[in-house]
Amino acid sequence: MRLRNKVAIVTGGSQGIGAAIAQRYAKEGAKVAIVYDRNDANAQAVVDGIRRDSGTAECIKADCSKVPGVERMAAEAIRHFGRVDILVNNAGIFRTVPIEDTTEALWDQQLDLNLKGPFFAVRALVPEFRKNGGGKVINVTSIAGVGAFPNCAAYCASKGGLENLTRALATELGKHHINVNSLAPGNVETPMNAHLRGPGHEAYIDQMRMMTPTGRDFLKPDEMTGAAVFLASDDASAIHGVTLLVDGGWAAW
């Protein structure tokens, strides 16, 4: 168990990549705070599943796009578990909208949750990490943070910003033994992109297969968890400001 006796916060932990990471962390011995905003049933199902496997988990409901939300999240996790060692900034929103149809509200919605929220979540936990002698931050970015796609400029901007925020925080916090790194998934089959995987999107799916050397269109959430465990473990103690791509080879072209 590589995360035995560690406490992890996983935002967006009620589904998709976040749920998979939370479940894997629990199997690796961590106590996990499942942070979610809307779906009570999904979050409780993740917690119940972890507990059935003899793990430890709690739900924390918080709006991670707002500063009071992430500050309350951090305080509740510390109250539940007594400490926090790992933060996974996974909560995100993805909207496919042409530039002409991108309103200020759509822009703000994505930048607030995907970029502002992770910064203030780290800020809220820095005192805790320093008290504990260090900590691990894993920002879940995207191949859209290192490349680009049409019809999702706000999303690309938010993930690109999170990539560089990761490096900026690493340079500032490394001296406190706080490792800040990012995990950049490729196309992963989650509820967030379900609207691109149904009937009528065959051309898009074929394009994804053609643009990935492995010929895969969508990866599985569980395939992100090995990298997430590594970055949260002592094996990554000397890794700071790095982006670990888990993309089926997308970025290798």
Residue frames relative to the residue before (quaternion, step in Angstrom):
aa qw qx qy qz dx dy dz
M 1.0000 0.0000 0.0000 0.0000 0.00 0.00 0.00
R 0.2548 -0.8339 0.4749 0.1192 3.56 -0.27 1.27
L 0.7535 0.3337 -0.2024 0.5291 3.61 1.21 -0.32
R 0.1985 0.8180 -0.5189 0.1489 3.59 1.14 0.54
N 0.8538 0.1193 -0.1427 0.4863 3.55 -1.01 1.01
K 0.5153 0.5982 -0.4445 0.4231 3.60 1.20 0.36
V 0.2552 -0.7315 0.6096 0.1680 3.55 -1.27 0.47
A 0.0782 -0.8193 0.5679 -0.0127 3.55 -0.75 1.11
I 0.2207 -0.7052 0.6563 0.1525 3.51 -1.22 0.71
V 0.0352 -0.7751 0.6307 0.0109 3.57 -0.91 0.95
T 0.2096 -0.7819 0.5738 0.1247 3.58 -0.43 1.16
G 0.7742 0.2264 -0.2198 0.5486 3.54 -1.06 0.71
G 0.3378 0.8107 -0.4233 0.2224 3.54 1.17 0.64
S 0.5489 0.6525 -0.3857 0.3524 3.59 1.24 0.04
Q 0.8079 0.0897 -0.0369 0.5812 3.61 1.20 -0.23
G 0.8243 0.3173 -0.1791 0.4333 3.53 -1.39 0.07
I 0.8414 -0.1209 0.1127 0.5145 3.54 -1.06 -0.84
G 0.6427 0.5452 -0.3284 0.4265 3.59 0.95 -0.83
A 0.6586 0.4968 -0.3077 0.4740 3.58 0.93 -0.88
A 0.6535 0.5167 -0.3183 0.4523 3.59 0.95 -0.87
I 0.6533 0.4993 -0.3133 0.4750 3.60 0.96 -0.84
A 0.6475 0.5255 -0.3240 0.4468 3.59 0.90 -0.90
Q 0.6692 0.5001 -0.2969 0.4626 3.58 0.91 -0.90
R 0.6677 0.4896 -0.3026 0.4722 3.59 0.97 -0.84
Y 0.6228 0.5346 -0.3459 0.4546 3.60 0.98 -0.78
A 0.6469 0.5184 -0.3227 0.4567 3.57 0.95 -0.86
K 0.6515 0.5073 -0.3129 0.4693 3.59 0.99 -0.79
E 0.6814 0.4619 -0.2752 0.4966 3.56 1.19 -0.56
G 0.6766 -0.5524 0.2672 0.4070 3.58 1.28 0.30
A 0.5360 0.6341 -0.4106 0.3770 3.61 1.23 -0.04
K 0.3643 -0.6333 0.6264 0.2717 3.50 -1.34 0.43
V 0.1551 -0.8497 0.5039 0.0077 3.56 -0.70 1.09
A 0.2300 -0.7230 0.6373 0.1351 3.53 -1.06 0.90
I 0.2089 -0.7746 0.5902 0.0901 3.56 -0.61 1.20
V 0.0970 -0.8171 0.5680 0.0163 3.57 -0.32 1.26
Y 0.0829 0.7861 -0.6010 0.1183 3.55 -0.84 1.04
D 0.4023 -0.7327 0.5029 0.2200 3.55 -1.26 0.32
R 0.8549 0.1878 -0.0503 0.4809 3.58 0.78 -1.00
N 0.7871 0.3891 -0.2001 0.4347 3.58 0.68 -1.04
D 0.2465 -0.8072 0.5232 0.1177 3.55 0.03 1.35
A 0.6736 0.5184 -0.3073 0.4280 3.58 0.86 -0.96
N 0.6539 0.5128 -0.3171 0.4571 3.59 0.94 -0.86
A 0.6666 0.5088 -0.3034 0.4525 3.57 0.88 -0.95
Q 0.6737 0.4871 -0.3011 0.4672 3.56 0.91 -0.88
A 0.6162 0.5444 -0.3463 0.4516 3.59 1.08 -0.67
V 0.6353 0.5112 -0.3302 0.4754 3.60 1.02 -0.76
V 0.6547 0.5063 -0.3048 0.4712 3.57 0.92 -0.91
D 0.6668 0.5057 -0.3055 0.4542 3.59 0.87 -0.94
G 0.6430 0.5252 -0.3233 0.4542 3.58 1.00 -0.78
I 0.6412 0.5104 -0.3174 0.4771 3.57 1.00 -0.81
R 0.6770 0.4921 -0.2984 0.4587 3.57 0.91 -0.87
R 0.6135 0.5437 -0.3522 0.4516 3.60 1.05 -0.67
D 0.7025 0.4209 -0.2525 0.5153 3.56 1.17 -0.62
S 0.5745 -0.6368 0.3374 0.3881 3.56 1.31 0.50
G 0.4721 0.6544 -0.4538 0.3780 3.57 1.17 0.53
T 0.4078 -0.6897 0.5466 0.2435 3.54 -1.37 0.07
A 0.1842 0.7790 -0.5771 0.1614 3.56 -0.75 1.05
E 0.0996 -0.7591 0.6407 0.0569 3.52 -1.30 0.53
C 0.4032 -0.6740 0.5610 0.2616 3.55 -1.25 0.52
I 0.0091 -0.7510 0.6594 0.0319 3.54 -1.15 0.69
K 0.2175 -0.7837 0.5719 0.1069 3.56 -0.64 1.13
A 0.2159 0.7763 -0.5582 0.1978 3.58 -0.65 1.12
D 0.3689 -0.6835 0.5839 0.2361 3.54 -1.17 0.68
C 0.2185 -0.8334 0.4987 0.0945 3.56 -0.19 1.31
S 0.5570 0.5812 -0.4108 0.4280 3.60 1.24 0.17
K 0.7185 0.3953 -0.2211 0.5279 3.57 1.30 -0.17
V 0.5777 -0.6266 0.4018 0.3349 3.56 -0.98 0.88
P 0.6617 0.4856 -0.3461 0.4544 3.67 0.78 -0.78
G 0.6194 0.5620 -0.3417 0.4286 3.57 1.08 -0.68
V 0.7111 0.4304 -0.2745 0.4835 3.60 0.82 -0.92
E 0.6213 0.5294 -0.3569 0.4543 3.60 1.05 -0.58
R 0.6508 0.4880 -0.3137 0.4899 3.59 1.01 -0.77
M 0.5979 0.5695 -0.3478 0.4440 3.58 1.04 -0.78
A 0.6798 0.4884 -0.2918 0.4627 3.58 0.83 -0.99
A 0.6712 0.5042 -0.2989 0.4538 3.57 0.91 -0.93
E 0.6645 0.5034 -0.3081 0.4584 3.59 0.96 -0.82
A 0.6395 0.5207 -0.3351 0.4556 3.58 0.97 -0.78
I 0.6512 0.4985 -0.3116 0.4799 3.58 0.96 -0.84
R 0.6473 0.5141 -0.3204 0.4627 3.60 1.00 -0.79
H 0.6644 0.5114 -0.3038 0.4526 3.60 0.97 -0.86
F 0.8474 0.2405 -0.0569 0.4700 3.54 0.72 -1.14
G 0.5264 -0.6664 0.3973 0.3476 3.59 1.24 -0.20
R 0.7894 -0.0166 0.0214 0.6133 3.58 1.24 -0.33
V 0.1534 -0.7387 0.6365 0.1603 3.58 -1.36 0.06
D 0.1640 -0.8083 0.5627 0.0557 3.56 -0.90 0.99
I 0.7967 0.2047 -0.0506 0.5664 3.57 1.11 -0.75
L 0.0603 -0.7669 0.6379 0.0356 3.55 -1.04 0.84
V 0.0798 -0.7652 0.6378 0.0369 3.55 -0.84 1.04
N 0.1799 -0.7813 0.5930 0.0750 3.57 -0.47 1.25
N 0.1072 0.8385 -0.5167 0.1360 3.53 0.11 1.35
A 0.5275 0.6488 -0.4221 0.3502 3.62 1.10 -0.55
G 0.1827 0.7945 -0.5590 0.1510 3.55 -0.85 0.95
I 0.2106 -0.7499 0.6125 0.1349 3.51 -1.35 0.25
F 0.1290 -0.7947 0.5931 0.0027 3.54 -1.01 0.94
R 0.0196 0.7923 -0.6076 0.0523 3.56 -0.66 1.15
T 0.2089 -0.7591 0.6032 0.1277 3.58 -0.87 0.95
V 0.2048 0.7746 -0.5486 0.2390 3.54 -0.18 1.39
P 0.4518 -0.6699 0.5044 0.3045 3.64 -0.85 0.86
I 0.6624 -0.5345 0.3396 0.4004 3.56 -1.15 0.55
E 0.6499 0.5342 -0.3331 0.4258 3.61 0.97 -0.79
D 0.7340 0.4049 -0.2226 0.4978 3.59 1.16 -0.57
T 0.5134 0.6410 -0.4214 0.3846 3.59 1.27 0.07
T 0.1999 -0.7927 0.5703 0.0796 3.54 -0.46 1.25
E 0.6603 -0.4772 0.3840 0.4347 3.55 -1.29 0.20
A 0.6335 0.5434 -0.3307 0.4405 3.57 1.02 -0.77
L 0.6617 0.4932 -0.3073 0.4738 3.60 0.97 -0.84
W 0.6229 0.5314 -0.3278 0.4712 3.56 1.04 -0.77
D 0.6988 0.4798 -0.2768 0.4527 3.57 0.77 -1.07
Q 0.6119 0.5756 -0.3467 0.4172 3.57 0.98 -0.84
Q 0.7273 0.4309 -0.2431 0.4757 3.57 0.88 -0.94
L 0.6706 0.4870 -0.3104 0.4656 3.60 0.92 -0.81
D 0.6459 0.5339 -0.3284 0.4357 3.58 1.01 -0.76
L 0.7396 0.4016 -0.2416 0.4831 3.59 0.83 -0.92
N 0.7492 0.4439 -0.2330 0.4328 3.58 0.85 -0.95
L 0.8008 0.2707 -0.1220 0.5202 3.59 1.11 -0.59
K 0.7054 0.4445 -0.2830 0.4741 3.58 0.73 -0.99
G 0.6481 0.5552 -0.3195 0.4118 3.57 0.89 -0.95
P 0.6785 0.4848 -0.3164 0.4523 3.64 0.78 -0.88
F 0.6269 0.5371 -0.3530 0.4403 3.60 0.97 -0.77
F 0.7395 0.4186 -0.2469 0.4658 3.57 0.78 -1.00
A 0.5626 0.5585 -0.3959 0.4635 3.59 1.20 -0.32
V 0.6412 0.4932 -0.3211 0.4924 3.57 0.99 -0.82
R 0.6429 0.5301 -0.3346 0.4402 3.58 0.87 -0.89
A 0.6609 0.5242 -0.3069 0.4407 3.58 0.96 -0.87
L 0.7615 0.3960 -0.2014 0.4719 3.59 1.07 -0.71
V 0.4319 0.7124 -0.4657 0.2984 3.61 1.19 -0.15
P 0.6569 0.4936 -0.3498 0.4500 3.69 0.80 -0.76
E 0.6410 0.5184 -0.3195 0.4671 3.59 1.04 -0.77
F 0.6636 0.4955 -0.3118 0.4657 3.59 0.88 -0.88
R 0.6588 0.5008 -0.3203 0.4612 3.59 0.92 -0.85
K 0.6256 0.5375 -0.3325 0.4573 3.59 1.02 -0.76
N 0.7251 0.4371 -0.2323 0.4788 3.56 1.04 -0.84
G 0.5486 -0.6372 0.3883 0.3772 3.58 1.26 -0.06
G 0.7986 -0.1723 0.0807 0.5710 3.57 1.25 0.31
G 0.0278 -0.7938 0.6074 0.0121 3.52 -1.32 0.07
K 0.3467 -0.7194 0.5656 0.2059 3.53 -1.34 0.20
V 0.0675 -0.7639 0.6413 0.0266 3.56 -0.98 0.94
I 0.0387 -0.7689 0.6382 0.0039 3.54 -0.90 1.01
N 0.1532 -0.7812 0.6023 0.0581 3.55 -0.57 1.20
V 0.2565 -0.7620 0.5729 0.1590 3.58 -0.65 1.06
T 0.1026 -0.8101 0.5771 0.0086 3.54 -0.39 1.28
S 0.4062 -0.6885 0.5355 0.2723 3.61 -0.74 -0.98
I 0.5749 -0.5205 0.4733 0.4178 3.54 -1.28 0.19
A 0.5853 0.5609 -0.3683 0.4551 3.59 1.26 -0.31
G 0.6151 0.5216 -0.3559 0.4721 3.58 1.28 -0.01
V 0.7317 0.3558 -0.2275 0.5350 3.57 1.23 -0.35
G 0.7364 0.2172 -0.1665 0.6187 3.56 1.34 -0.23
A 0.3836 -0.7186 0.5230 0.2510 3.58 -1.12 -0.51
F 0.1470 -0.7592 0.6300 0.0717 3.52 -1.31 0.53
P 0.4886 -0.6482 0.4773 0.3366 3.61 -1.05 0.53
N 0.8254 0.2897 -0.2019 0.4406 3.55 -1.34 0.37
C 0.7379 0.2902 -0.2643 0.5490 3.58 1.09 0.60
A 0.0470 0.8556 -0.5126 0.0551 3.56 0.89 0.99
A 0.6580 0.5120 -0.3209 0.4493 3.58 0.92 -0.84
Y 0.6445 0.5137 -0.3216 0.4662 3.56 0.97 -0.83
C 0.6595 0.5022 -0.3079 0.4671 3.59 0.90 -0.91
A 0.6466 0.5175 -0.3193 0.4606 3.57 0.98 -0.82
S 0.6686 0.5044 -0.3057 0.4529 3.57 0.95 -0.88
K 0.7053 0.4480 -0.2776 0.4742 3.60 0.90 -0.84
G 0.6088 0.5238 -0.3503 0.4819 3.58 1.10 -0.59
G 0.6363 0.5222 -0.3153 0.4721 3.55 1.05 -0.78
L 0.6575 0.5098 -0.3102 0.4600 3.57 1.00 -0.83
E 0.5769 0.5692 -0.3689 0.4551 3.59 1.13 -0.61
N 0.7425 0.3966 -0.2429 0.4821 3.57 0.74 -0.98
L 0.5641 0.5643 -0.3868 0.4624 3.58 1.14 -0.50
T 0.5996 0.5635 -0.3524 0.4457 3.57 1.02 -0.78
R 0.6903 0.4691 -0.2850 0.4714 3.58 0.85 -0.94
A 0.6479 0.5271 -0.3258 0.4429 3.58 0.96 -0.86
L 0.6831 0.4715 -0.2916 0.4754 3.58 0.91 -0.89
A 0.6054 0.5576 -0.3580 0.4408 3.58 1.07 -0.68
T 0.6732 0.4942 -0.3071 0.4563 3.59 0.94 -0.84
E 0.6954 0.4725 -0.2740 0.4670 3.58 1.10 -0.65
L 0.7951 0.3651 -0.1551 0.4588 3.57 0.90 -0.93
G 0.4578 0.7119 -0.4432 0.2954 3.59 1.20 -0.24
K 0.6449 0.5418 -0.3281 0.4276 3.59 1.00 -0.76
H 0.6711 0.4527 -0.2917 0.5095 3.58 1.27 -0.28
H 0.4988 -0.6710 0.4046 0.3704 3.59 1.30 0.30
I 0.4474 0.6273 -0.4821 0.4170 3.53 1.10 0.84
N 0.2008 -0.7883 0.5754 0.0851 3.56 -0.55 1.19
V 0.0408 -0.7816 0.6224 -0.0071 3.57 -0.75 1.08
N 0.1327 0.7818 -0.5911 0.1475 3.55 -0.57 1.21
S 0.2999 -0.7512 0.5516 0.2037 3.56 -1.24 0.19
L 0.2527 -0.7097 0.6422 0.1417 3.49 -1.27 0.69
A 0.1109 -0.8186 0.5631 0.0210 3.57 -0.56 1.18
P 0.1887 -0.7955 0.5653 0.1097 3.61 -0.25 1.19
G 0.4335 -0.6284 0.5707 0.3026 3.48 -1.32 0.40
N 0.7475 -0.2783 0.2545 0.5468 3.57 -1.04 -0.74
V 0.0068 0.8085 -0.5843 0.0700 3.54 -0.46 1.24
E 0.4745 -0.6952 0.4739 0.2590 3.54 -0.92 0.95
T 0.2334 0.7609 -0.5649 0.2176 3.58 -0.22 1.32
P 0.6703 -0.4822 0.3563 0.4373 3.61 -1.22 0.22
M 0.5899 0.6154 -0.3651 0.3741 3.59 1.12 -0.61
N 0.7896 0.2573 -0.1483 0.5370 3.59 1.09 -0.64
A 0.2601 0.7962 -0.5094 0.1975 3.59 1.20 0.43
H 0.6337 0.5596 -0.3324 0.4181 3.58 1.09 -0.69
L 0.6821 0.4556 -0.2871 0.4947 3.61 1.26 -0.20
R 0.6827 0.5121 -0.2764 0.4419 3.58 1.26 -0.14
G 0.5936 0.6125 -0.3560 0.3817 3.60 1.22 -0.15
P 0.7476 -0.3544 0.2894 0.4814 3.58 -1.31 -0.13
G 0.7243 0.3886 -0.3134 0.4756 3.53 -1.01 0.86
H 0.7113 0.4132 -0.2488 0.5113 3.57 1.28 -0.21
E 0.2444 0.8116 -0.4997 0.1788 3.56 1.21 0.48
A 0.6367 0.5321 -0.3369 0.4449 3.61 0.98 -0.78
Y 0.6471 0.5098 -0.3156 0.4709 3.58 0.99 -0.84
I 0.6599 0.5110 -0.3083 0.4565 3.57 0.92 -0.92
D 0.6413 0.5143 -0.3184 0.4722 3.58 0.98 -0.81
Q 0.6344 0.5271 -0.3284 0.4603 3.57 1.03 -0.77
M 0.6288 0.5313 -0.3387 0.4557 3.59 0.98 -0.81
R 0.6544 0.5111 -0.3143 0.4602 3.58 0.96 -0.85
M 0.6751 0.5022 -0.2915 0.4551 3.57 0.97 -0.87
M 0.7220 0.4546 -0.2459 0.4600 3.59 1.04 -0.75
T 0.6668 0.4364 -0.3001 0.5243 3.60 1.28 0.00
P 0.4910 -0.7037 0.4187 0.2973 3.62 -0.59 1.06
T 0.6811 0.4829 -0.2886 0.4686 3.58 1.10 -0.64
G 0.4639 -0.7115 0.4211 0.3182 3.57 1.29 -0.09
R 0.5080 0.6501 -0.4150 0.3836 3.56 1.24 0.35
D 0.3599 -0.7381 0.5242 0.2255 3.57 -0.95 0.81
F 0.8040 -0.0135 0.0357 0.5934 3.60 0.77 -1.02
L 0.3510 -0.7144 0.5720 0.1981 3.54 -0.99 0.92
K 0.4957 -0.6389 0.4994 0.3110 3.56 -1.34 0.11
P 0.6070 -0.5801 0.3871 0.3811 3.63 -1.02 0.68
D 0.6274 0.5590 -0.3475 0.4161 3.60 0.96 -0.78
E 0.6230 0.5642 -0.3470 0.4161 3.58 1.12 -0.56
M 0.6107 0.5420 -0.3520 0.4576 3.60 1.25 -0.16
T 0.6050 0.6523 -0.3404 0.3043 3.56 1.14 -0.58
G 0.5916 0.5727 -0.3833 0.4184 3.61 1.06 -0.56
A 0.6612 0.4913 -0.2970 0.4831 3.57 0.97 -0.88
A 0.6454 0.5269 -0.3218 0.4497 3.58 1.02 -0.80
V 0.6379 0.5024 -0.3256 0.4844 3.58 1.05 -0.72
F 0.6413 0.5354 -0.3292 0.4401 3.58 0.88 -0.91
L 0.7069 0.4698 -0.2768 0.4505 3.59 0.78 -1.00
A 0.6877 0.4618 -0.2799 0.4852 3.60 1.18 -0.49
S 0.6372 0.5701 -0.3099 0.4159 3.58 1.26 -0.31
D 0.6675 -0.4890 0.3798 0.4138 3.54 -1.34 0.14
D 0.5399 0.6277 -0.4025 0.3905 3.60 1.20 -0.38
A 0.7144 0.4208 -0.2411 0.5045 3.59 1.21 -0.50
S 0.2813 0.8149 -0.4801 0.1622 3.60 1.20 0.36
A 0.7416 0.3786 -0.2255 0.5058 3.62 1.11 -0.55
I 0.5679 0.5934 -0.3787 0.4267 3.59 1.26 0.22
H 0.0803 0.7963 -0.5864 0.1247 3.58 -0.63 1.17
G 0.8635 0.1446 -0.1017 0.4723 3.57 -0.97 0.87
V 0.4905 0.6746 -0.4111 0.3680 3.56 1.24 0.41
T 0.2499 -0.7216 0.6220 0.1730 3.54 -1.22 0.61
L 0.1525 -0.7817 0.6021 0.0567 3.54 -0.68 1.15
L 0.2203 -0.7970 0.5553 0.0885 3.55 -0.43 1.28
V 0.0113 -0.7529 0.6579 -0.0119 3.56 -0.93 1.00
D 0.2582 0.8352 -0.4080 0.2632 3.50 0.46 1.30
G 0.5310 -0.6427 0.4099 0.3701 3.58 1.21 0.27
G 0.6857 -0.4960 0.2760 0.4556 3.57 1.23 0.39
W 0.3014 0.7938 -0.4873 0.2040 3.58 1.30 0.06
A 0.7587 0.4172 -0.2233 0.4478 3.58 0.68 -1.09
A 0.5646 0.6259 -0.3850 0.3759 3.59 1.25 -0.16
W 0.5213 0.6372 -0.4324 0.3677 3.62 1.16 -0.34
